[in-house]
Structure formats: C-alpha cells, structure tokens
Amino acid sequence: MRGTSRGAGLGAIEAAGIEPARADPDRPGTVLELVADVAVIHWLLGSARGEQGLLEALHGARLERLLERLVDTPLRGFVYERGGEVADEHRSAGAEIVERAAATWRLPVRLVDADPGDVDRWLAEMLAASRELVA
C-alpha cells in the first residue's frame, strides 16, 4: 500500500505503516509515476484546502487528465471521495467526471459519500470500495 502527500504528510503516512511517496495532485504526472504496481487509486481530496481555483481543478481538469492517462495502466479501480468539505459543486463535478470515465473506458469506479469527519464510517466505506474493486 502506498500513500501520497505533497510532503507534509509523508511522516504520518509512514507512521501508519504505509509506504510514503511524494506526489502532487495538481501535477497528475507525479501521480502517474507511481501507479505501475497499484491496483486501486483513492482520490481523497473531498476535504482538500486551498484556493478555490486549485480545488476546482483538483475535482475538474486535473482529475479528468489523470483519468484519461490511467487508461494505459494496469489499474483495477478508482475510488473518488465524494464526501468532504470542498464545495459541493466541485465534488459533484468530480463525481460526474469519474462516472464519465467509467462509462467511456470501462474503468471500475466507486464513489464514497461518507463524511470524512465520521472516521469509522468513512474508513469502512473506503475499505469496502477497495474490496469491491479488487474482488
């Protein structure tokens, strides 16, 4: 299992027993460099913080470009965090992009609506989504 961060969260990822890797969702190429042996990607940006233009891009154009490029990888599924604090319009747009990618390229996807603030429910739904995609 590999977890990514732009940098600040790498220590916490490693402390949780997950392989840390530096990647920036604003630069899809840094994510693509890491997917060669990955079965499922979780796009956990439902509560991302930053300027509105960046948040819109992470749930819009950047997400769309990443999904387009994932077609040529051995990826078995994509989980999109639909719950969170980012403006609903951005998360809704991201969900539409993910569903369109699923229909266009037959990429197996799951949308998780659980509130990240409800950690137990959120974790259970994320794990269930992963299991469904690799089963």
ZALUM-289896 format. One record per atom (N, C-alpha, C): residue in three letters; x, y, z. Coordinates in pm, whole numbers, plus 50000, padded with zeros to 5 digits. Layout:
% residues N
ALAXYZ/...
//
This chain:
% residues 135
MET500854988450000/MET500005000050000/MET500915012350000/ARG500545022049921/ARG501325034349909/ARG500395046149934/GLY500865055650010/GLY500125067950035/GLY500925079849987/THR500255089549929/THR500975101149876/THR500615113849950/SER501555123049946/SER501385136250003/SER502325145549927/ARG502005158349931/ARG502915168149870/ARG504185169449952/GLY504175164550075/GLY505375165050157/GLY505085164850305/ALA504235173550353/ALA503995175050497/ALA503435162450561/GLY502655154750490/GLY502015142950548/GLY502795130050533/LEU503965130450473/LEU504715118050447/LEU505075110650576/GLY505425117850680/GLY505775111550808/GLY504585104250868/ALA503425110450864/ALA502205104150918/ALA501835091750838/ILE502025092350707/ILE501735080750622/ILE502655069150660/GLU503935072050676/GLU504885061650713/GLU504585056150853/ALA504225064850946/ALA503905060551083/ALA502705051151086/ALA501815052450987/ALA500645043750978/ALA500975030250912/GLY502235028350877/GLY502645015650817/GLY502415015050667/ILE502295026550605/ILE502055027450461/ILE503295033250394/GLU503625028150278/GLU504775033450203/GLU504485047750160/PRO505285057450206/PRO505045071350167/PRO505675074550031/ALA504995082849955/ALA505525087249826/ALA505095101649802/ARG506005109749754/ARG505705123749726/ARG505015124749590/ALA503845131149590/ALA503105133649465/ALA502225145749489/ASP501945152849383/ASP501125165049392/ASP499925163349299/PRO498705162549354/PRO497525160649268/PRO497315172049168/ASP497955183349192/ASP497875194349096/ASP498765191748975/ARG499635181848986/ARG500515177848876/ARG500315162848853/PRO499305159048773/PRO498955144948754/PRO500125135948716/GLY501115141248650/GLY502275133048614/GLY502985127348735/THR502995134748848/THR503645129548969/THR502865117949028/VAL501575117549004/VAL500755106149048/VAL500965094448953/LEU500965097248824/LEU501125086648723/LEU502435079148737/GLU503485085948782/GLU504775079448801/GLU504705068148903/LEU503675068148986/LEU503585058749098/LEU502585047549079/VAL501925046648965/VAL500825037048951/VAL501195023848883/ALA502435021948851/ALA502825009848778/ALA502394996948847/ASP502454996548978/ASP502104984349050/ASP500974986649150/VAL500074995749116/VAL498964999449204/VAL497674993449148/ALA496874987349235/ALA495604981549193/ALA494474991649197/VAL494424999949302/VAL493325009349320/VAL493885022949364/ILE493375033449303/ILE493715047049345/ILE492525052649421/HIS492815058749534/HIS491805066149612/HIS492115080949597/TRP491205088449538/TRP491345102949518/TRP490685109649639/LEU491455111349746/LEU490935115949875/LEU491135130949890/LEU490395138449812/LEU490535152949814/LEU489215159949844/GLY488265152749905/GLY486975158549938/GLY487045169550042/SER488105169550121/SER488285179950222/SER489595187450202/ALA490085187450080/ALA491325194750050/ALA491145209550081/ARG492245215850112/ARG492215230250140/ARG493095237550040/GLY492705249750010/GLY493475257849917/GLY492575267749848/GLU493145274949756/GLU492355284949684/GLU491315278049597/GLN490215284749576/GLN489085278749503/GLN489455274049364/GLY490295281549294/GLY490705277349160/GLY491425263949161/LEU492295261849261/LEU493015249249272/LEU492045237849307/LEU491135240349401/LEU490175229949439/LEU489285226149321/GLU488885236149245/GLU488075233449126/GLU488845224749028/ALA490135227649009/ALA490965219948916/ALA491175205648965/LEU491375203849096/LEU491615190449151/LEU490395181449135/HIS489215187549132/HIS487985179949113/HIS487455181748971/GLY488245187948886/GLY487835190748749/GLY488905186448650/ALA489585196448593/ALA490535193848485/ALA491665184548524/ARG492255186148643/ARG493375177448682/ARG492895162948697/LEU491735161248759/LEU491155147948776/LEU490865141648639/GLU490295149348551/GLU489965144248418/GLU491215139948342/ARG492275148048347/ARG493525144448278/ARG494125131748336/LEU494095130648469/LEU494625118648533/LEU493865106248486/LEU492555106848490/LEU491745095348448/LEU491995091648302/GLU492165101548217/GLU492455098748076/GLU493755091148061/ARG494725094448143/ARG496035088248132/ARG496105074748204/LEU495195072148295/LEU495185059448367/LEU494725047848279/VAL494115050948167/VAL493605040648077/VAL494715031048035/ASP495915036148019/ASP497035028147971/ASP497855022048085/THR497255020348201/THR497955014448315/THR497215001748357/PRO497844993648442/PRO497174981448489/PRO496204984048605/LEU495844996148630/LEU494944999648740/LEU493654991748733/ARG493194986848848/ARG491954978948852/ARG490764986748904/GLY490984998848955/GLY489845006549002/GLY490245020249056/PHE489235028749068/PHE489435042449113/PHE488325045849212/VAL488695050749330/VAL487735054649432/VAL487805069849447/TYR486635076149435/TYR486545090749445/TYR485835094449574/GLU486475102649654/GLU485885107449779/GLU484895118649748/ARG483615115149750/ARG482535124649720/ARG482145132649844/GLY482375127149963/GLY482105134250087/GLY483225144050117/GLY482955153550204/GLY484015162650245/GLY483535177050253/GLU484485185850272/GLU484205199950296/GLU484405208850174/VAL485015203750070/VAL485165211649946/VAL483765214649895/ALA483595225949831/ALA482285229949781/ALA481625218449705/ASP480355216349734/ASP479625205349673/ASP479665205949520/GLU479665218049464/GLU479695219249318/GLU480975213149260/HIS482095214549331/HIS483355208749283/HIS483325193549297/ARG482845188649413/ARG482785174149434/ARG481785167749340/SER480695174549311/SER479705169149215/SER480295168549075/ALA481035178949038/ALA481675179048906/ALA482685167648897/GLY483445165449004/GLY484415154449005/GLY483735140948992/ALA482605139249062/ALA481875126649054/ALA481385124148912/GLU480935134548844/GLU480495133148705/GLU481655129148615/ILE482815134948638/ILE483995131548558/ILE484365116948579/VAL484345112448703/VAL484675098548735/VAL483665088948671/GLU482385092248681/GLU481355083648619/GLU481485083448467/ARG481845094748408/ARG482035095248262/ARG483245086648222/ALA484315087048302/ALA485485078748274/ALA485115063948283/ALA484285060548380/ALA483855046648395/ALA483095042048273/ALA482215050548223/ALA481405047048105/ALA482245046747978/THR483165056147965/THR483965057347844/THR485005046347831/TRP485745043947940/TRP486875034747933/TRP486655022048014/ARG485435020148062/ARG485125008348143/ARG486065006848262/LEU486425018148318/LEU487255018348438/LEU486345015948558/PRO486585005548635/PRO485765003248754/PRO485985014448856/VAL484905020448902/VAL484995031548997/VAL483995029549110/ARG484265036149220/ARG483335037049332/ARG483385051449382/LEU482215056849412/LEU482105070049473/LEU481745067849620/VAL482495073949709/VAL482245072349853/VAL481735085649907/ASP480505085449958/ASP479855097450009/ASP480055099650158/ALA480655090450228/ALA480795091550373/ALA481535104350411/ASP481095110450519/ASP481735122350573/ASP483075118450635/PRO484175124350589/PRO485475120950646/PRO485565123950796/GLY484675132550847/GLY484645135350990/GLY484135123651072/ASP483375114751011/ASP482905102551075/ASP483885091551037/VAL485015091351106/VAL486155083151065/VAL485805068451052/ASP485065062951146/ASP484755048551139/ASP483935045151015/ARG482895052950990/ARG482055050350872/ARG482845052750743/TRP483605063650741/TRP484415067250624/TRP485375055850591/LEU486095051250692/LEU487075040550671/LEU486395027750623/ALA485275024250685/ALA484555012150645/ALA484125013050498/GLU483635024650455/GLU483195026150316/GLU484365026250218/MET485485032150257/MET486665032150171/MET487195017950154/LEU487275010650264/LEU487754996750257/LEU486804988150174/ALA485504990150192/ALA484524982450113/ALA484674985449965/ALA484874998149931/ALA485065001949789/ALA486294994949732/SER487384994749807/SER488614988049760/SER488384973149739/ARG487734966949835/ARG487474952649824/ARG486624949349702/GLU485604957349678/GLU484744955149561/GLU485544956149431/LEU486474965449425/LEU487214967749302/LEU488264956949274/VAL488764950649376/VAL489804940449352/VAL489254926249361/ALA487984924949391/ALA487384911649402/ALA487214905149265/
//
